[in-house]
Amino acid sequence: MTLEGKVVLVTGGARRIGRSIALALAAEGAKVAIHYGCSEAEARQTADECGGAPLFRANLESIPEIRAMFDQVATHFGTLDALVNNAARFTQFDPLTIEEADWDHIHSVNLKATFFCAQAAARIMLSREGGHIVNISSLGGLRPWARHAHYCASKAGVIMLTKALAKAWAPHIAVNSVAPGVIPFDKSDARIERLIKATPARREGTGEEVAEAVLFFLKSTRFTTGQLVAVDGGLSQL
């Protein structure tokens, strides 16, 4: 299948993995819609590099803003063929010190917004010819990290949510997940270096490699659904 002319919304598409996905989609000829929350300058730069892709701002903690954004995308393009649920948050805490606000800060975007973005996308897709949804999960959804219990729970939830929605919306919408491993964009630290050293591939991954897995799902037949691909150099297999 080809992505030429397909309308694809990428949440958190301004920076890091989201940016890599947006650029890869544009290179395939897709009509990319880029969501951002606060990173307007980075979003505009990514949009320019995607051939002038339109930007859509929304606070993903707000369900009304999520629904308004999808209405705007549908109005702008007249359709929506695919969604890449990429936006996420990451923090580190000793589990004994996590407060309700810390838990909600992660889950409101990583899991709750992932569901409501998928729901809004599905309402558009099911009224037309169907489509594809790819949820970006994480190695943290596959392996436990002691100081990231709240984050790991949110990303494990994304993986099971993917499977449940794949079953709910088949055969019209394929829902799959990509779980990145160590994909550093900022300055490295001791934790990242330990993970890289433990990775069988003996190196860190790149945003482009995650994007390649996303493109695989978006180009696949809808018979491929409810699946997970870990882009982690084999680390999840240890």
Secondary structure by P-SEA (a helix, b strand, c coil): cccccbbbbbcccccaaaaaaaaaaaaaccbbbbbbccaaaaaaaaaaaacbbbbbbbccccaaaaaaaaaaaaaacccccbbbcccbbbbbcccccccaaaaaaacccccaaaaaaaaaaaaaaaacccbbbbbbbcccccccccccaaaaaaaaaaaaaaaaaaaaccccbbbbbbbbcccccccccaaaaaaaaaccccccccaaaaaaaaaaaaacccccccbbbbcccccccc
